Amino acid sequence: MTRFIDDETLAGRLAQGTGEILKGVRNVGLLRGGDLGAAGDAIAQDWIARSLALHRPEDAVLSEEATDDLTRLGQDRVWIIDPLDGTREYAGVRQDWAVHIALAVQGRVTVAAVGMPDLGQVFTSAESRAVAGAPTNRFVISRNSTPEVAPHVAEALGAELTTMGSCGAKAISVLLGDNDAYIHAGGQYEWDNAAPVGVCQAAGLHCSRLDGSPLIYNNEDTYLPDLLICRSDIADDILAAAAEFSAQHGSYTTV
């Protein structure tokens, strides 16, 4: 018999173990670039899938690296995972990549872990606490594309914009107090932000869509077009500025 592991412990160990596997694949130096990223994705996905099949055989799984089984829509418990968030950063030997493990129960994330392997840390919904430091007046956005709404919001609040790779890395930068907010528009999928949202929400940060509506998971269409993670004391101001931009342009991005 396999010893029972509670959900929080399981999520944390999955994030930690996946990070160690991915670092091992990269550090031996046999693969580079796209080949390294593809190998990391595949190996990490296989290990997580096998672990969940053993420890949570009755639960559904939604993963970026696996075929979507829509029978998950009829199940209350769904693990939402991204084995390697920030493949480009991982293959480029940057630190801003992450491992995302989340459990959604009836559409809401209840347990989550974000592994930051190159920092040697795993942030979990059970243990994470937001750093209550002085505001940085800095908002983080995607390194790969600037959401049209972000400069408008930053100007309205007198903040500057900075960029990072992985969604997990950006969310954790808000958790650690390095940035005041993470603003995204232009498209993500549930596996991109379920774990970061779960960790940050549990730590007391504001997490929502850019119109202020709650984030609901395990949908048939897994596309999530926008996201806000920020200090709770500036959430209303950011949402108001985003609404003003949307009213002017008809969306959060003019592209």
Secondary structure, 3 states (H helix, E strand, C coil): CCCCCCHHHHHHHHHHHHHHHHHHHHHCCCCCHHHHHHHHHHHHHHHHHHHHHHHCCCCEEEECCCCCCHHHHHCCEEEEEEEEECHHHHHCCCCCCEEEEEEEECCEEEEEEEEEHHHCEEEECCCCCCCCCCCCCEEEEECCCCCCHHHHHHHHHCCEEEEECCHHHHHHHHHCCCCCEEEEEEEEEHHHHHHHHHHHHHCCCEEECCCCCCCCCCCCCCEEEEEEEECHHHHHHHHHHHHHHHHHHCCCCCC
